[in-house]
Amino acid sequence: VQLQASGGGLVQAGGSLNLSCTASGLTFSLYTMGWFRQAPGKEREFVAAVTWSGGSAKYADSVNGRFTISRDNSKNTVYLQMGSLGPEDTAVYFCAAHRSGIKAIMSAVEYGAHYWGKGTQVTVSS
């Protein structure tokens, strides 16, 4: 199983960036998908999650209203559209897959996920 995140980069404050995470080796449509991030010197934290169907999503308070998670099961890909970025959003962003529901993946930092991808760096300059 591989989760490959891409789309990170350097962006100015107030800008936007779109991340993608493409999965292989698993039945993608059976998994709840999530995005997490880890800033330097900080613990990994939950950012957003979407149910297997894409019908429901949850967001961390810090990104709610600025970020949008979505998925395309035909492409085995989950997306994270990030807007109104600030320096506080600078982090390595990871995607994760969980067979259980959205509440489970929201707790993945504490209790684990079935699969984690390698991260993609997002740097927001002020």
C-alpha positions in Angstrom: 0.0 0.0 0.0 1.2 3.4 -0.9 -0.2 6.9 -0.2 1.7 9.5 -2.3 1.1 13.1 -1.3 2.0 15.9 -3.7 1.3 19.6 -4.3 3.3 21.2 -1.5 5.5 24.2 -2.0 6.2 27.7 -1.1 3.4 30.2 -1.1 2.9 33.8 0.2 0.6 34.5 3.1 -2.9 34.9 1.8 -2.3 32.5 -1.0 -3.7 29.1 -1.9 -2.3 25.7 -2.5 -3.9 22.4 -3.5 -2.6 19.1 -2.2 -3.3 15.6 -3.6 -2.8 12.2 -2.2 -3.1 9.2 -4.5 -3.4 5.7 -3.1 -2.4 2.4 -4.5 -2.5 -1.1 -3.3 -5.8 -0.8 -1.4 -9.5 -0.6 -2.2 -9.6 3.2 -1.9 -13.4 3.5 -1.7 -13.5 1.5 1.5 -11.4 3.9 3.4 -12.0 7.1 5.3 -9.3 9.5 4.3 -7.7 12.3 6.3 -5.1 15.0 6.1 -2.7 15.8 9.0 0.2 18.2 9.5 3.2 18.5 11.6 5.0 21.8 12.1 8.6 21.9 13.3 8.8 21.2 17.0 5.2 20.3 17.2 3.1 17.2 17.3 1.3 15.9 14.3 -2.3 17.2 14.3 -5.5 16.5 12.5 -6.5 18.8 9.7 -9.4 17.4 7.8 -11.2 14.1 7.0 -13.7 12.8 4.5 -15.9 9.7 4.5 -15.5 6.9 2.0 -18.3 8.4 -0.1 -17.2 11.9 0.1 -20.5 12.8 1.6 -19.3 14.1 4.9 -16.2 16.0 6.0 -14.7 17.2 9.3 -12.2 20.0 9.9 -10.0 21.2 12.6 -11.1 24.5 14.0 -7.9 26.1 12.8 -8.7 25.4 9.1 -12.4 25.4 9.0 -13.7 27.7 6.4 -10.3 28.0 4.7 -9.6 24.4 3.7 -11.7 22.0 1.7 -11.2 18.2 1.6 -12.6 16.2 -1.3 -12.0 12.8 -3.0 -12.4 11.2 -6.3 -12.8 7.4 -5.8 -12.3 6.8 -9.6 -8.8 8.3 -9.3 -8.0 6.9 -5.9 -7.2 10.4 -4.8 -8.0 12.7 -1.9 -7.5 16.4 -2.2 -7.0 19.3 0.2 -7.7 22.8 -1.1 -6.1 25.3 1.1 -6.9 29.0 1.0 -6.1 32.1 3.0 -2.9 30.5 4.1 -0.8 32.0 6.9 2.6 31.2 8.3 0.9 29.1 11.0 -0.1 26.7 8.2 3.6 25.9 7.5 4.1 22.2 8.1 4.6 18.8 6.5 1.2 17.6 5.4 0.4 13.9 5.5 -2.5 11.9 4.3 -3.8 8.8 6.0 -6.4 6.1 5.4 -8.6 4.4 8.0 -11.1 1.6 7.5 -13.3 2.9 10.3 -15.3 6.1 10.3 -14.5 9.7 10.4 -14.3 9.8 14.2 -11.6 7.1 14.1 -9.4 8.9 11.7 -9.7 12.2 13.6 -8.0 10.3 16.5 -5.4 8.7 14.3 -2.5 10.7 15.8 -3.3 9.0 19.2 -4.6 5.6 18.1 -3.2 5.1 14.7 -4.4 4.8 11.1 -4.2 1.8 8.8 -1.9 3.6 6.4 0.1 6.8 6.4 1.7 8.5 3.5 4.9 10.3 3.3 4.4 14.0 3.7 4.6 17.0 1.4 6.1 20.3 2.7 4.0 23.4 2.7 5.8 26.7 3.5 3.9 29.9 3.9 6.0 33.1 3.9 4.8 36.2 5.6 
